[in-house]
Amino acid sequence: MPAMLAAAAAHGACLTRPRLGSTAADVRRSGKNAMSVAKIIELNAASKASMEDAVKVGLKKCAESVTNIKGAWVNEIKVVTDGDGNVAEWRVNLRVTFVVQ
């Protein structure tokens, strides 16, 4: 393993890492990238207008209590129909990603 590290260093690879006990502020001052922690929450939203509107409604509601939202996946799309087979409501299941401060 030490030979692999020496070879990587010879090719310009960065082999340093923050020392044990260093804080995120220490890492930022050193000019290295600090690691972020992201979380994913799952939520359901609905709209009578469209699937896109259901996603917007869900993200807007989520933003009331969560900050630093970075993106969302639409996991599942479902429609509620009336007796004639017309779409009465769009429902989406979202997985929202945000960065923890």
C-alpha positions as CSV (number, residue, x, y, z in Angstrom):
1,M,0.0,0.0,0.0
2,P,2.8,2.6,0.8
3,A,4.2,2.0,-2.7
4,M,0.8,2.9,-4.2
5,L,0.6,6.1,-2.2
6,A,4.1,7.1,-3.2
7,A,3.2,6.4,-6.9
8,A,0.0,8.5,-6.5
9,A,2.0,11.4,-4.9
10,A,4.5,11.3,-7.8
11,H,1.7,11.8,-10.2
12,G,0.5,14.9,-8.3
13,A,-2.4,13.3,-6.4
14,C,-3.5,15.1,-3.3
15,L,-3.0,12.7,-0.4
16,T,-3.6,15.1,2.5
17,R,-6.7,15.1,4.6
18,P,-7.8,17.1,7.6
19,R,-6.1,16.1,10.8
20,L,-8.2,14.4,13.4
21,G,-10.2,16.9,15.4
22,S,-10.1,19.7,12.8
23,T,-13.3,21.7,12.3
24,A,-15.0,22.7,9.1
25,A,-13.7,26.2,9.6
26,D,-10.1,24.9,9.8
27,V,-10.7,23.0,6.5
28,R,-12.1,26.2,4.8
29,R,-9.1,28.3,6.0
30,S,-6.7,25.7,4.6
31,G,-8.2,26.1,1.1
32,K,-9.4,22.5,0.9
33,N,-13.0,21.5,0.1
34,A,-15.2,20.9,3.2
35,M,-17.6,18.0,3.1
36,S,-21.3,18.7,3.1
37,V,-24.0,16.6,4.7
38,A,-27.1,16.1,2.6
39,K,-30.4,14.6,3.7
40,I,-33.3,13.3,1.6
41,I,-36.9,13.4,2.7
42,E,-39.9,11.9,1.0
43,L,-43.2,13.7,0.6
44,N,-46.5,13.5,-1.3
45,A,-48.2,16.4,-3.0
46,A,-51.3,16.8,-5.2
47,S,-52.8,19.3,-7.6
48,K,-55.9,19.4,-9.8
49,A,-54.1,21.4,-12.5
50,S,-51.1,19.2,-13.5
51,M,-48.2,17.0,-12.5
52,E,-45.8,19.9,-12.7
53,D,-48.1,22.0,-10.5
54,A,-48.2,19.1,-7.9
55,V,-44.3,19.1,-7.9
56,K,-44.3,22.9,-7.4
57,V,-46.9,22.7,-4.6
58,G,-44.8,20.0,-2.8
59,L,-41.6,21.9,-3.1
60,K,-43.2,25.2,-1.9
61,K,-44.7,23.4,1.1
62,C,-41.4,21.7,1.9
63,A,-39.5,25.1,1.7
64,E,-41.7,26.4,4.5
65,S,-39.7,24.3,7.0
66,V,-36.6,23.1,5.1
67,T,-33.8,25.4,3.8
68,N,-31.0,24.7,1.3
69,I,-33.1,22.5,-1.0
70,K,-30.9,21.4,-3.8
71,G,-33.2,19.2,-5.9
72,A,-36.0,16.6,-6.0
73,W,-36.8,13.3,-7.7
74,V,-40.3,12.4,-8.7
75,N,-40.5,8.8,-7.5
76,E,-44.1,8.1,-8.4
77,I,-46.9,9.7,-10.3
78,K,-50.5,8.8,-9.7
79,V,-53.8,10.2,-11.0
80,V,-57.2,10.2,-9.4
81,T,-60.0,9.9,-12.0
82,D,-63.7,10.6,-12.1
83,G,-66.3,8.2,-13.2
84,D,-65.7,9.0,-16.9
85,G,-62.0,8.3,-16.8
86,N,-61.0,12.0,-16.7
87,V,-58.1,13.1,-14.5
88,A,-59.5,14.7,-11.4
89,E,-56.2,15.1,-9.5
90,W,-52.5,14.6,-10.0
91,R,-50.5,13.1,-7.2
92,V,-46.7,12.9,-6.9
93,N,-44.3,11.3,-4.5
94,L,-41.1,13.4,-4.2
95,R,-37.7,12.7,-2.7
96,V,-36.3,16.2,-1.8
97,T,-32.5,16.7,-1.2
98,F,-31.2,19.4,1.0
99,V,-27.9,20.3,2.6
100,V,-27.7,20.4,6.4
101,Q,-26.0,23.4,7.9
